[in-house]
């Protein structure tokens, strides 16, 4: 009884945090809207009309997002230059140049190594993983 309550509480707290961090940005300027469109494109492979239309909208949004990101970085670098903060300005320069990389979180995949994109599938994945964890863990 008490173990069941503990499991439900952990699931309630952990699942939303687990799922929100799984969007993978390959570039730092990508937005969640772009990632969602890319996911829709992957799911629309069997629908030729939408599959052909989505790349154009994705490319347009990617171009705008990248321009906005570069503009913000340039403004930050100009601000750092005006403050004579050379260390942080060089750090931003490396970030723009691509020599400064952060690690991305791992992808959610199912048993057949397909990437999980759908929110419902992500929730189901989280539930099954927690059930497997609680079955294999003894807290006596």
N, C-alpha and C positions, 0 to 999 in steps of 0.2 A: 504493500500500500504506500509506504513512505518512499520507496524506491521509484514507484510509478509517478508520484508527485514530483520527485526530483527530476526525473527524465522529462516530464512535460514542461517543467520550469526551464530547464536547460534548452530544450528545443524552442521554446517561446523566445528566449533571449538570443540564442546563437543563430538560428536559421536566417533571420533578416540580415544580420551582419555578414554571414557567410555568402549570401547570394548577391548582395550589393557590391562586393569587392571583386567579383569574377569577370567583369567586363575588362577585356584586354586591349589596351591602347598600344599599338605598335609604334606610333609616333606621339610625341608629347602634345601636339596641337590638335589631336583628334577629339571630337566631342562625343557625348553619349548618343546624340542624334545620328551621327555618322555611323557609329557602331551598330545601332539598331537597324539602320538602312542596309548595312552590309549583312546583318543577320537575316533580314527579310529577303535579300537577294539570294542568299544560300538556300533559303527555304522555298524560293519560287523557281527552282530549276525546271520544274515540270510545267510551268506556265510561261510560254515563250514571250507573250506581249509584255508582261510586267518584268520579266527577266531582262529584256532588252531596254526597257525604260529606266530601270533603277540605276544603272551605271552612270548615266548622264547627270541625274540629280545628285548622286554620290560625289562625282567629280566636281560639280559646282560647289557643293557644300565644303568639300575638302579644300578647294582653292581659297574660299572665303575664310575658313578657319585658320589655314596656314598663314594667310596674309595678316589676319588679326593677331595671331600669336607672335609673328615676327615684329609687327608694329609695337606690340606691348613690350617685347624684349628690348627693342631699340630705345624706347622711351625709358625703360629701367636703366639701360646702359648709359644713356645721356645724363640721367639723374645721378648715377653713381660717379660719372666723370665730373659733373659739376661739384660733387662733394669731395673729389680727389680720393675716392675709395678704389684704388687700383686693384686690390685683391679680389673684391667681389665683382668688379667689372670684368676682370679676366675670367672669373668663374662663369659669368653669363656668356662671354665670348666662346668659351669651350662648349657651353650648352647649345649655342646656335650652330657651332661648327660640327657638332655631332660626336665629339670626343668624350663628352660627359654623358654617361648612360646610367639610367636607373633600371633595376630589375623589375620585370612585370610579374604579376601573380600567376600561378599556374592555371591552366584551363580546366574546366569541368568536362570530363568525358565519361561516357557510359561504358558498359562491358565490352562493346565492340569498337571502342576507341573513336566514336563519333562525338563531335563537340556538342555540348548541350547549350542551346541558345534560348529555348522557350522558358518563360518564367515558371510555368506549371511543372515542366520537367525538372527545373532546378530545385523547386520545392520538394518534389518527389525524391530526387537524388539526396537532398539533405535529410529527409525523413528516413530513407533506407539506410543511409550511412550511420545515422544516430542509432537506429535499431540494431545494426550489426555491432556497433561499438558497445551498446549496453548489454547485448547478449554475450559478448566475449569478455566483458570486464566484470570481475567480482569485487564488490565493495562491502565485504562483511566485516 
